[in-house]
Amino acid sequence: MPFPLPDSEKDYLRSFQSVFHSATEAEEYLYNAWNRIQTVLEWLARLESSGVKRVLELGSNPYFLTLLMKRYFHFELELANFFGNPGENGRHIQSAENSSERHEFAFQHFNLEVDPFPYADSSLDCVIFCEIVEHLLLNPDHAMAEIARTLRPGGSVIITTPNVARLANAVRLLRGKNIYDGYSPYGIYGRHNREYTPVEVVDLALRHSFHIVEKQVKNIYPHPLKSRLLQAIRPGTWYEHIFVLAQKD
């Protein structure tokens, strides 16, 4: 199926018994993630056509992207999660099912901010580093160095994260409102601890011996015409979300 996927494919994800606490929470995640996932899928389709096979998805839970990769690609998937305490480090399995399918997600749990990744040097073709960097408490260089170590030469990393310079944040500050998330019931990694500008994300990749294949800064939610006109004044600066595809030199 060509990407982006039609909205009807959301029903496929809705059909699975989810790890979310409620259907409302799952629907909120799907609303927030759907358009972002489409860009990632488009890039993955290009990478698969270029011979990419072994793919690591960091932060796999709640497995919506995982399910779509299993549905549309033939990757050898490695899954990893980093929420939780060090006592949970190691291999675990979660499952999801609907009326006709059952999937088991075998994943490694480790703290990607401080732990060595449990993968050999140059053993991966692609690492998906999406919606993670903004949750980290420490300098992201450790995680990026481990991504570089485990990727083969010429391997790719996909990074996505909210743009801290988005127009909505500028408007909130002008109104005297806070742009930071409230405290999360999911612990220290449950909220955005630091967001980044497009230049910072590019610099993170460059200083770990990657070169930028493609960078996009764009909206992933509907916006009224007035907002779109204002954003057009600063193209690539005031849009919502950052997407970077980089290749290891």
MITORKE-559947 format. One line per 3 residues: number of its first residue (from 0); their letters; for each residue x, y, z of C-alpha. Coordinates in Angstrom, 2 decimals. Example, Ala and Ser with C-alpha at 12.3 -4.5 7.8 and 13.67 -1.06 7.14 Angstrom:
2
0> as> 12.30/-4.50/7.80 | 13.67/-1.06/7.14
//
This chain:
249
0> mpf> 0.00/0.00/0.00 | 1.38/3.45/-0.83 | 2.05/5.87/2.00
3> plp> 0.63/7.90/3.64 | -1.98/5.40/4.78 | -5.69/6.26/4.59
6> dse> -7.42/7.14/7.86 | -9.35/3.88/7.62 | -6.16/2.11/8.73
9> kdy> -6.62/3.65/12.16 | -9.38/1.07/12.70 | -6.77/-1.67/12.37
12> lrs> -4.85/-0.20/15.31 | -8.02/0.44/17.30 | -8.95/-3.23/17.00
15> fqs> -6.11/-4.39/19.23 | -6.38/-4.74/22.95 | -3.99/-2.02/23.88
18> vfh> -1.53/-1.39/26.67 | -3.36/1.87/27.36 | -5.46/2.24/30.49
21> sat> -8.55/3.27/28.52 | -9.93/3.60/25.00 | -9.91/7.38/25.47
24> eae> -6.18/7.38/26.19 | -5.51/5.14/23.18 | -7.56/7.42/20.94
27> eyl> -5.67/10.47/22.16 | -2.34/8.81/21.37 | -3.60/7.80/17.92
30> yna> -4.70/11.37/17.20 | -1.34/12.75/18.28 | 0.77/10.14/16.49
33> wnr> -1.03/9.36/13.24 | 0.33/12.06/10.91 | 3.79/11.81/12.43
36> iqt> 3.85/8.07/11.80 | 3.06/8.61/8.12 | 6.34/10.43/7.46
39> vle> 8.25/7.70/9.28 | 6.53/5.01/7.19 | 7.37/6.84/3.96
42> wla> 11.04/6.96/4.93 | 10.99/3.30/6.00 | 9.56/2.32/2.61
45> rle> 12.49/4.07/0.91 | 14.97/2.40/3.23 | 13.52/-1.06/2.68
48> ssg> 13.80/-0.59/-1.08 | 17.49/0.25/-0.57 | 18.14/-3.03/1.25
51> vkr> 17.53/-2.19/4.92 | 16.56/-5.31/6.88 | 17.42/-5.17/10.60
54> vle> 15.60/-2.29/12.28 | 15.66/-1.26/15.94 | 12.63/0.64/17.21
57> lgs> 13.51/2.45/20.43 | 10.51/3.20/22.64 | 8.24/0.68/20.90
60> npy> 5.40/0.79/23.44 | 2.44/1.16/22.62 | 3.42/-0.72/19.43
63> flt> 1.25/1.20/16.95 | 4.22/1.83/14.65 | 5.40/-1.72/15.34
66> llm> 2.10/-3.17/14.16 | 2.19/-1.13/10.97 | 5.79/-2.15/10.26
69> kry> 4.84/-5.81/10.71 | 1.83/-5.29/8.45 | 3.57/-3.53/5.56
72> fhf> 7.29/-4.36/5.68 | 9.57/-7.38/5.96 | 12.05/-6.04/8.48
75> ele> 13.86/-8.05/11.11 | 12.59/-5.99/14.01 | 14.37/-5.37/17.30
78> lan> 12.24/-3.63/19.93 | 13.31/-1.70/23.02 | 11.66/0.27/25.84
81> ffg> 13.25/2.51/28.44 | 10.43/3.47/30.82 | 10.72/1.72/34.15
84> npg> 13.41/0.96/36.72 | 16.81/-0.73/36.25 | 15.51/-3.86/37.94
87> eng> 13.39/-4.45/34.84 | 16.37/-4.51/32.48 | 16.45/-7.50/30.18
90> rhi> 14.17/-9.24/27.72 | 10.39/-9.10/28.12 | 7.32/-9.93/26.06
93> qsa> 4.06/-8.02/25.64 | 1.17/-9.13/23.47 | -1.69/-7.54/21.59
96> ens> -4.58/-9.20/19.80 | -7.78/-8.56/17.91 | -10.40/-10.95/16.58
99> ser> -8.07/-12.43/13.94 | -4.47/-11.65/14.92 | -2.22/-12.05/17.90
102> hef> 1.21/-10.44/18.13 | 3.92/-10.93/20.71 | 6.40/-8.11/21.07
105> afq> 9.73/-9.32/22.44 | 11.62/-6.27/23.62 | 14.74/-5.35/25.54
108> hfn> 14.34/-3.01/28.49 | 17.27/-0.72/29.33 | 17.89/2.92/30.16
111> lev> 19.13/4.38/26.89 | 20.47/7.45/28.70 | 23.12/5.52/30.65
114> dpf> 23.15/1.82/29.69 | 25.09/0.30/26.78 | 22.61/-0.83/24.13
117> pya> 22.41/-4.67/24.17 | 23.31/-4.95/20.47 | 26.64/-5.66/18.81
120> dss> 28.72/-3.07/16.98 | 27.57/-2.40/13.40 | 24.74/-4.96/13.73
123> ldc> 21.77/-2.77/12.71 | 20.66/-1.24/9.42 | 18.34/1.40/10.88
126> vif> 17.40/2.83/14.27 | 14.07/4.56/14.89 | 14.65/7.24/17.52
129> cei> 11.21/8.83/17.48 | 9.50/10.84/20.22 | 12.20/10.02/22.75
132> veh> 14.81/12.76/22.91 | 12.31/15.23/24.42 | 11.66/12.81/27.31
135> lll> 15.30/12.43/28.34 | 16.67/13.91/31.55 | 20.34/13.82/30.60
138> npd> 22.45/14.87/27.66 | 21.28/12.84/24.62 | 24.86/12.25/23.43
141> ham> 25.10/8.85/25.15 | 22.03/7.56/23.33 | 23.21/8.98/20.01
144> aei> 26.70/7.51/20.46 | 25.18/4.07/21.10 | 22.97/4.44/18.03
147> art> 26.08/5.24/15.98 | 27.98/2.29/17.50 | 25.29/-0.28/16.75
150> lrp> 24.57/0.94/13.20 | 26.60/-0.45/10.33 | 28.48/2.06/8.17
153> ggs> 25.88/3.63/5.91 | 23.09/2.73/8.37 | 20.28/5.19/9.02
156> vii> 18.65/6.84/12.01 | 15.20/8.44/11.96 | 14.69/11.15/14.59
159> ttp> 11.37/12.86/15.28 | 10.56/15.29/18.07 | 8.37/18.35/18.72
162> nva> 9.81/21.70/17.66 | 10.23/23.90/20.73 | 10.12/26.99/18.46
165> rla> 6.65/26.16/17.12 | 4.20/29.04/16.77 | 1.91/27.72/19.51
168> nav> 4.74/28.00/22.04 | 5.56/31.55/20.95 | 1.90/32.53/21.39
171> rll> 1.75/30.94/24.85 | 4.81/32.86/25.98 | 3.41/36.12/24.63
174> rgk> 0.28/35.47/26.69 | 2.34/34.75/29.81 | 1.54/31.03/29.76
177> niy> 3.91/28.16/30.43 | 5.07/26.05/27.48 | 6.22/23.11/29.62
180> dgy> 4.22/19.96/30.32 | 2.76/19.36/33.74 | 4.08/16.58/35.94
183> spy> 3.23/13.12/34.65 | 1.62/10.18/36.47 | 4.00/7.97/34.46
186> giy> 7.09/9.15/36.30 | 10.16/11.13/35.29 | 10.06/10.06/31.64
189> grh> 6.33/10.55/31.23 | 6.54/14.19/30.16 | 8.69/16.31/27.85
192> nre> 11.70/17.27/29.93 | 13.45/19.30/27.23 | 12.37/20.11/23.68
195> ytp> 14.70/21.04/20.81 | 15.00/23.34/17.83 | 15.65/21.93/14.33
198> vev> 19.26/23.18/14.44 | 19.89/21.34/17.72 | 18.57/18.04/16.35
201> vdl> 20.75/18.36/13.24 | 23.79/19.21/15.40 | 23.17/16.14/17.56
204> alr> 23.37/13.92/14.48 | 26.35/15.70/12.95 | 28.57/15.44/16.02
207> hsf> 28.12/11.66/16.02 | 29.40/11.20/12.46 | 26.08/11.26/10.64
210> hiv> 25.22/13.30/7.60 | 21.71/14.61/7.01 | 19.82/12.91/4.20
213> ekq> 16.58/14.81/4.75 | 15.13/17.27/7.25 | 11.50/18.35/7.47
216> vkn> 9.82/20.75/9.87 | 6.07/20.62/9.38 | 2.68/20.56/11.03
219> iyp> 1.07/17.31/12.13 | -2.21/18.82/13.36 | -4.87/20.90/11.57
222> hpl> -4.31/24.66/11.78 | -6.58/27.61/10.95 | -5.61/29.77/7.99
225> ksr> -4.38/32.59/10.25 | -1.86/30.29/11.93 | -0.65/28.88/8.62
228> llq> -0.09/32.39/7.25 | 1.92/33.35/10.32 | 3.97/30.17/10.12
231> air> 4.76/30.90/6.47 | 6.61/34.04/7.61 | 9.23/31.78/9.22
234> pgt> 9.22/28.59/7.13 | 11.05/25.77/8.83 | 11.01/27.61/12.17
237> wye> 7.46/27.96/13.45 | 6.05/24.61/12.30 | 5.22/21.94/14.86
240> hif> 7.38/18.91/14.36 | 10.95/18.00/13.41 | 11.82/15.02/11.21
243> vla> 15.43/14.10/10.49 | 16.73/11.19/8.43 | 20.49/10.81/8.82
246> qkd> 23.05/8.30/7.59 | 26.16/7.08/9.40 | 29.37/8.07/7.63
//
